[in-house]
Amino acid sequence: MTKINLSVAIATYNEEHNIKDFLDNLNWVPQIILVDGQSTDQTVSVAKKYKNVKVISTTNKPIFHINKQIAIDACTNDWILQLDADERVSPKLKTEIIETINRPTENNGYWIKRKNYFLGYFLTKGGQYPDPVIRLFKKGKGKLACLSVHEQVEIDGRVGELKNDLYHYADISFSRYLQRNNRYTSLMADDFIQKKIPISIPSFLKYFFIMPTYWFLTTFFRHKGFVDKFPGFVFSWYSSLRFPIAYIKYWELKKTKKTIDLKNDWN
């Protein structure tokens, strides 16, 4: 039998709707390190039923990557696959990962292509495919800076590329997409605060017109989002709206007397 010297690192918060399918998809992995940020649902109780899962409980950090890094640090096998609860390893990717970690290589990490599910469809264009992410790496050779929600794992050394796909089910419904969009625009508003973006006519024009127009034209036309038909249009249109939405939240924080908590009031 082929040895699988692999650990999976995952951070969770209220992933009851995902966690069983996620863990069932990884029944071939000998060690899964799950760092949970005080979930209030059944995430932890479900995870503890699996023999290959070790649960570490901690607080729910503002930057979720902090908990991901805790999981990475706790892994004990030679190779680490960092995943999110809404991702699934395709059968072909599973075979490729096992083959990759069992042969000599000078690469310390690997890019993996993701297929993103949106409106019942895997997007193929619009900058949403191949959507490469660094997720497979040797222990001690990969880390997260823990500064941004969209950052990649930083690899010390050479990075290769795997051929097969990781399935990403972040947006199983449009309502779920709007919830995530709400969270990301709150993080963007907080980033505006840290960067001390001026509230002015130039910044208003930038975030209400220039950035949304640029994003829509880039994703829908330059990156051929139109190939994905209606789902491609909706994705390009709504993702471009994150700029004015974040600016409105920022304006509200700066100009009103209301005390707003990013997590409790907007998420």
Long-range contacts (C-beta under 8 A, 24 or more apart in sequence): 2-98, 2-102, 3-102, 4-28, 4-29, 4-30, 4-98, 4-101, 5-77, 5-78, 5-79, 5-101, 5-102, 6-30, 6-31, 6-77, 6-78, 6-79, 6-80, 6-81, 6-97, 6-98, 6-101, 7-31, 7-32, 7-33, 7-75, 7-76, 7-77, 7-79, 7-80, 7-81, 7-139, 8-32, 8-33, 8-75, 8-80, 8-81, 8-82, 8-83, 9-33, 9-35, 9-68, 9-71, 9-72, 9-74, 9-75, 9-80, 9-81, 9-82, 9-83, 10-34, 10-35, 10-68, 10-71, 10-82, 10-83, 10-84, 10-85, 11-35, 11-36, 11-37, 11-64, 11-65, 11-67, 11-68, 11-70, 11-71, 12-36, 12-37, 12-39, 12-43, 12-47, 12-85, 13-37, 13-38, 13-39, 13-43, 13-60, 13-64, 14-39, 14-40, 14-41, 14-43, 15-39, 15-41, 15-43, 15-85, 15-86, 16-41, 16-42, 16-43, 16-46, 18-85, 18-86, 18-169, 19-43, 19-46, 19-47, 19-85, 20-46, 21-88, 22-83, 22-85, 22-86, 22-87, 22-88, 23-47, 23-50, 23-53, 25-88, 25-89, 26-52, 26-83, 26-89, 27-52, 28-94, 28-98, 29-81, 30-77, 31-75, 31-76, 31-77, 33-71, 33-72, 33-74, 33-75, 34-71, 35-67, 35-68, 35-70, 35-71, 35-74, 37-61, 37-64, 37-67, 62-263, 63-146, 63-147, 63-148, 63-149, 64-149, 65-144, 65-145, 65-146, 65-147, 65-148, 65-149, 65-151, 66-146, 68-144, 69-143, 69-144, 69-146, 72-142, 72-143, 72-144, 75-139, 76-139, 77-139, 78-138, 78-139, 79-136, 79-137, 79-138, 79-139, 80-136, 80-137, 80-138, 80-139, 80-142, 81-135, 81-136, 82-135, 82-137, 82-142, 82-153, 83-135, 83-166, 84-168, 84-170, 86-168, 86-169, 86-170, 86-172, 87-114, 87-166, 87-167, 87-168, 87-169, 88-166, 88-167, 88-169, 89-166, 89-167, 90-164, 90-165, 90-166, 90-167, 92-164, 92-165, 93-162, 93-164, 93-165, 93-166, 95-164, 96-162, 96-163, 96-164, 97-136, 97-162, 100-136, 100-162, 101-136, 105-160, 106-157, 106-158, 107-157, 107-158, 107-159, 107-160, 108-137, 108-138, 108-141, 108-142, 108-155, 108-156, 108-157, 108-158, 108-159, 109-134, 109-136, 109-137, 109-138, 109-141, 109-142, 109-153, 109-155, 109-157, 109-158, 109-159, 109-160, 110-134, 110-135, 110-136, 110-137, 110-159, 110-160, 110-161, 110-162, 111-159, 111-160, 111-161, 111-162, 112-136, 112-162, 112-165, 112-166, 113-162, 113-163, 113-164, 113-165, 113-166, 114-165, 114-166, 114-167, 114-168, 115-165, 115-166, 115-167, 115-168, 116-168, 116-170, 116-171, 117-167, 117-168, 117-169, 117-170, 117-171, 117-172, 118-171, 118-177, 118-231, 118-234, 118-235, 119-171, 119-174, 119-230, 119-231, 119-234, 119-235, 120-231, 121-228, 121-231, 122-167, 123-225, 123-228, 123-231, 123-232, 123-235, 124-227, 124-228, 125-223, 125-224, 125-225, 125-226, 125-227, 125-228, 125-232, 126-219, 126-220, 126-223, 126-224, 126-225, 126-227, 126-228, 126-232, 126-235, 126-236, 127-218, 127-219, 127-223, 127-225, 128-225, 128-228, 128-235, 130-165, 131-168, 132-161, 133-166, 134-159, 135-166, 136-162, 149-184, 149-187, 174-234, 177-238, 181-238, 181-239, 181-242, 181-245, 182-266, 182-267, 183-266, 183-267, 184-242, 185-242, 185-245, 185-246, 185-249, 185-266, 186-246, 186-249, 186-262, 186-263, 186-266, 186-267, 187-262, 188-242, 188-243, 188-246, 188-249, 188-250, 189-246, 189-247, 189-249, 189-250, 189-253, 189-262, 190-262, 192-246, 192-247, 192-250, 193-250, 193-253, 193-254, 197-250, 199-250, 199-251, 199-254, 199-255, 203-247, 204-247, 207-243, 207-244, 207-246, 207-247, 208-243, 208-244, 208-247, 211-240, 211-243, 212-240, 212-241, 212-243, 212-244, 213-240, 215-239, 215-240, 215-243, 216-240
